[in-house]
Amino acid sequence: MLTLVTGTTGQVGRRFVPRLLAQARPGEKVRVLVRDAARGERFAELGAEVAVGDLRDAEALGKAVAGADAVVNVAASFRGVPDEEAWAVNRDAAVELGRAALASGVRRFVQVSTGLVYGLGRGRPLTEDDESRPGGAMWGAYTDSKAHAERELLALEGLDLRVGRLPFVYGEGDPHLAQSLRWAAHWAAGQMLHMGHHADVAQGLLRLLHAPGIGGRIYNIADDAPVTAVDLHRLNGVEVPAELHTRTDPDPWSAVVSTERIRRELGYRPLYPSAWAAREAGAL
């Protein structure tokens, strides 16, 4: 089995690939797609094949998927990029990769998406059967393009697609936890953020990759305990601004998801049930 992984130099991809390589069985290989050879050196040292090319280059995609049995599309373009780039990478390139994979005979395709595609909250944890309702403070080109990519990939007849919707990812030195204060400083005290440690995101994606008979299924991947804006300040060792306690959360269940499906169907159990558990384990 040869698995192609895209987005390997991002925060998720660079931590996922070593785990994929570490649990590979004899005969299983990993290929990474990078934009220049130098960015692939650390993966080559771990035993991965390196394919050089841009995700937005259809010819490069064809070469990257040649001979692959599975694809894990981790690539994403979101914070701080023009809307055009977000659409080009998150939707257009993802769908073109799906078409190339289908043409090449790839047997399994894991699309890494985001829990933000649900949009507005429903007054309860969001399930994979909930439709996307655009809106809310976190809606934008990133979420919209990811939602479109899911729909267009699911529409490709014959593609064994598995979609993993990620939460706010943190841990192992990822700067996301510190960056969360960009938003949390302006939230209400009890406003929630659903998170997932890199170890558990990797666990979830590996389960999606290897499970038989789940083509067309969507799975939320997250921990067991969303944190509040107050928690985020304390986890970062920062004093909680008094004004947080005077604000009201306009959408308390936004991006808070249920993980019942992945737990029941794929046996997922987070290694770090909460960010506090990760802190106690020294895994932040």
Secondary structure, DSSP 8 states (H G I E B T S, - for coil): -EEEEE-TTSTTHHHHHHHHHHT--TT-EEEEEESSGGGGHHHHHTT-EEEE--TT-HHHHHHHHTT-SEEEE-----TTS-HHHHHIIIIIIHHHHHHHHHHHT-SEEEEEEEGGGGBS--SS-B-TTS--B--STT-SHHHHHHHHHHHHHHTSTT--EEEEEE-EEE-TT-THHHHTHHHHTTS-TT-EE-EEEHHHHHHHHHHHHH-SS-TTEEEE---S--EEHHHHHHHTT----GGGGG---S-TTTT-B--HHHHHHH----SSSSHHHHHHTT--
